[in-house]
Amino acid sequence: MPWTYILECADKTFYVGSTVDLERRLSEHQRGEGSRFTGRRDRLPVRLAWSGHFDRIDDAFWFEKQVQGWSRAKRIALIEGNWSDLPELSRRPTARRPLADG
């Protein structure tokens, strides 16, 4: 099954990827073999922060590329399941309204 996923690294950065075998890919990242980004010692260990499955790998890859272009705040909203915050976080910072606490 195709997946898009977000890892939170030990240094609090996020890594976004896609795969057809999520367990294998997470294991590779934990061993420092998943990518150059997550292979750095200061980024290990990593934890799975979010994952979503897709019917087709090209859809998972497309969503990966979308999320890679997102701000940290927008990625956190996705991780926390705050779907309603995503449109507002897509606006330029100067055009945003304050989000409600909650």
N, C-alpha and C positions, 0 to 999 in steps of 0.2 A: 504494500500500500504506500503510495507517495505521501510525503510529509514536508511541511515547512516547519522550521523550529527556530527558537531563540534560546541561546545559552547565555547565562550570566557567568562571567569569568570572575576569578578570585579578586581581580583588580576593579571589579564593578562595571566593566565594559560589557557590551552585548555583542554576540556573534549571531548572525542570521544565516541559515543554510536550508538546503532541501535535500531529500534523500528518498530512496525507496525502502531502506532498511534502517529505521530509526535506532533500534538497539545497537546494531553494529556501528553505526556512525557515532553515537554517543560514546561507545567504548573506544573508538579511535581517537576522539577528542580527548578523553580522559588520559589516554596514553601519550598525548602530545603529538599524535600522528594525523589528526583530523584536518589541520590546516596550519599554515605558517602563523596565522593570527593566534589561534588557540594553543599552539605548540610552545609559546614562550613560557618560561618557568613562572614569571610573575602573574600569568593568567590562569594557571592551573591551581587547584582543580576547577572544573566548570560544573555548573548545574543546569539542568533543563528547566527553563523558566516558562516556556510556552511551546505548544506544538498544535498543529492543525493538520488533519488529513484531507486529501483530495482524491478525486477519482482518477485523475490523469497526472503524470509527472510534469507535463508542460504547464499545467495549472499551478502546481506546487512551486515550480521554478519561477513562474511569472509572479506569484505572490511573494516569494523570497526577494526578488528584485525590487518589488514595491516597498517592502518593509525595510530593505537596506537603505532606501532613500529617506526614511522617516526620521524625525527627531527622536531624541531619547524620551521626551515626554509622551510622544505618540506611541512609542514601543511599550512604555510602561502602562499606558491605558489599555493596550491590547492584552498585555500579560495579565493585568488585573480584571479583564473582562468588561472594562468601561467603554463599550462600543459607542455609547451616545456621546462620549467626549471626542471621538476621532474627527468628526467634521470640524469642530471648533479648533482642534489642534492642527488641522490642515491649513488654516488661515495664517497669513503673515502675522508675526508677533504683534505688530502695531495695530492690527485689525481685530485682535482677539478680545473677547469679553472675558472677565474673570470667571473661572469655572466654580460651580457651587461646591462647597466642602461637603464631603460625605462619603 
